[in-house]
Amino acid sequence: MTGKPFRVSTEELARRYLAGESILMIAKIANYSPAAISARLRKAGVQMRPIGVYRQTEASYSAYHHRVTAARGKPKACEDCGCTDPACRYEWANLTGNYADPNDYKRLCKPCHVLFDDIARKVSQTKRANVYSPKLRSTCRRGHPFDPANTYVRPNGDRRCRECMREWDRRRNRTEHRREWERARDQRRKEVTRGQRLDIR
């Protein structure tokens, strides 16, 4: 049983592959699976490149990381904190921005990778504190400042914005007032209905 015919000839597939296109890109053009494309090229006698090696000058971010993994393997330890716990997640972190060079990476765990990227992008300590540490934020979620006059410290050490607390109290009071008014209204309606029934009898 023969498979479905290729939309692109074998010569065209080989030309694209030798020009530097990846198997995935060719598979999309030919409307076939990458495994079938590889088998067709091998059958035509095309020398296959090692996995993760491309000839394009421009590659995607994931392609660069696949290239590093193919060349140097999966990271299993962190070069900064020395963690070797198998339960941790380890990643390749680029050092100087030269993503095409597999040797321009180092092994880091996920927390160290995040910290390394923050330092590389020159994120200020104040901004990092606002993002990662709620206890060090200079403002609340609504933008009110955490100054001595507007900060309430709970017994457990958590901080609360007094302006937000006052706004919450106002909303709660309005809700309670509305509920009391509705209860009084319902009571008046019941009394009126009861009086009408007595008059009818």
C-alpha positions in Angstrom: 0.0 0.0 0.0 1.5 3.3 -1.1 1.2 6.4 1.0 -0.2 9.7 -0.2 1.8 11.5 -2.9 4.2 14.3 -2.0 3.1 17.8 -2.9 6.8 18.6 -3.5 9.2 16.5 -5.5 12.1 14.8 -3.9 14.6 17.0 -5.7 12.9 20.1 -4.3 13.0 18.6 -0.8 16.7 17.9 -1.1 17.4 21.3 -2.5 15.6 23.0 0.4 17.3 20.8 3.0 20.8 21.3 1.6 20.0 25.1 1.5 19.6 25.0 5.3 15.9 24.6 5.9 14.9 22.3 8.8 13.0 19.1 8.5 10.0 20.7 10.3 9.8 23.6 7.8 10.0 21.2 4.9 7.4 18.9 6.4 4.9 21.9 6.6 5.5 22.7 2.9 5.2 19.0 1.8 2.2 18.4 4.0 3.9 15.3 5.4 5.3 14.2 8.7 8.9 15.0 9.6 9.8 11.3 9.9 8.5 10.7 6.4 10.6 13.6 5.1 13.7 12.3 6.7 13.1 8.8 5.3 12.5 10.2 1.8 15.8 12.3 2.0 17.8 9.3 3.3 16.4 7.1 0.5 17.5 9.8 -2.0 21.0 9.6 -0.6 21.0 13.0 1.1 23.5 13.3 3.9 21.6 14.2 7.0 22.8 16.7 9.5 23.1 15.9 13.2 20.0 16.6 15.3 20.0 20.2 16.5 22.5 21.5 13.8 21.1 24.0 11.3 22.7 26.0 8.5 20.4 29.0 8.8 21.9 32.2 10.0 18.6 33.0 11.8 17.0 30.5 14.0 14.2 30.6 16.6 14.8 30.8 20.4 13.8 27.1 20.8 15.9 26.0 18.0 19.0 27.5 19.6 18.2 25.7 22.8 17.7 22.4 21.0 21.1 23.0 19.4 22.7 23.4 22.8 21.0 20.3 24.2 22.1 18.3 21.2 25.7 19.4 21.6 26.1 19.4 25.4 23.2 17.3 26.7 20.5 18.2 29.2 21.7 20.1 32.3 21.5 18.1 35.5 23.1 20.5 38.0 23.3 24.3 38.7 26.7 26.0 38.2 25.7 28.9 40.6 24.2 27.3 43.7 25.6 23.8 43.1 22.1 22.2 43.4 22.0 18.6 42.0 18.5 17.6 43.2 16.8 15.5 40.5 13.5 17.1 41.4 14.7 20.5 40.4 14.4 21.9 36.9 17.6 22.8 35.2 18.0 25.0 32.1 20.6 26.4 29.8 21.2 30.1 30.3 22.9 32.2 27.7 25.8 34.3 28.9 26.5 37.1 26.4 23.5 37.1 24.0 25.3 34.9 21.4 22.6 32.3 21.1 24.1 30.6 18.1 27.2 29.5 20.0 26.5 26.4 22.0 29.5 27.1 24.3 28.0 30.5 25.4 25.6 28.8 27.9 25.8 27.6 31.4 23.7 25.2 33.5 21.4 26.8 36.0 18.4 25.8 38.0 15.1 27.6 37.4 15.4 30.1 40.4 19.0 30.9 39.5 18.1 31.3 35.8 15.4 33.8 36.7 17.8 35.7 38.9 20.5 35.6 36.3 18.1 37.0 33.6 17.1 39.8 35.9 20.7 40.8 36.6 21.5 40.5 32.9 18.7 42.9 32.0 19.8 45.3 34.7 16.5 45.2 36.6 16.7 47.5 39.6 16.5 46.0 43.1 13.4 48.1 43.8 11.5 46.8 40.8 12.5 43.2 41.5 11.3 43.7 45.1 8.0 45.1 43.8 7.6 42.0 41.5 8.8 39.2 43.7 8.4 40.3 47.3 5.1 41.7 48.5 6.6 42.7 51.9 9.0 45.1 50.1 6.6 46.8 47.7 6.4 50.5 47.9 2.7 50.6 46.9 -0.4 48.5 47.2 -2.1 46.8 44.3 -4.2 49.9 43.8 -1.2 52.2 43.7 -1.6 53.7 47.3 1.8 54.4 48.9 3.0 52.2 51.8 4.1 55.2 53.9 3.9 55.3 57.7 0.6 57.2 57.6 -1.1 54.8 55.2 0.3 51.5 56.4 -1.3 49.1 58.9 0.9 46.3 60.2 -0.9 43.2 61.3 0.3 41.1 64.3 1.7 38.5 61.9 3.8 41.2 60.1 1.7 41.6 57.0 1.0 45.1 55.8 -2.4 46.5 54.8 -3.2 49.7 53.0 -5.3 52.0 55.2 -6.9 53.7 52.2 -8.0 50.4 50.8 -9.3 49.4 54.2 -11.4 52.6 54.4 -12.8 52.0 51.0 -13.7 48.5 51.9 -15.4 49.7 55.0 -17.4 52.2 53.0 -18.5 49.6 50.6 -19.4 47.3 53.4 -21.4 50.0 55.2 -23.3 50.8 52.1 -24.1 47.2 51.7 -25.3 46.9 55.3 -27.4 50.0 55.0 -28.9 48.7 51.8 -29.7 45.4 53.5 -31.3 47.2 56.5 -33.4 49.3 54.1 -34.5 46.2 52.2 -35.4 44.4 55.4 -37.5 47.4 56.6 -39.2 47.6 53.2 -40.1 43.9 53.3 -41.4 44.3 56.8 -43.7 47.2 55.7 -45.0 45.2 52.8 -45.8 42.3 55.0 -47.7 44.6 57.4 -49.6 46.2 54.6 -50.5 42.8 53.1 -51.6 41.5 56.5 -53.8 44.6 57.1 -55.4 44.1 53.7 -56.2 40.5 54.5 -57.8 41.5 57.8 -60.0 44.1 56.0 -61.1 41.5 53.5 -62.2 39.1 56.2 
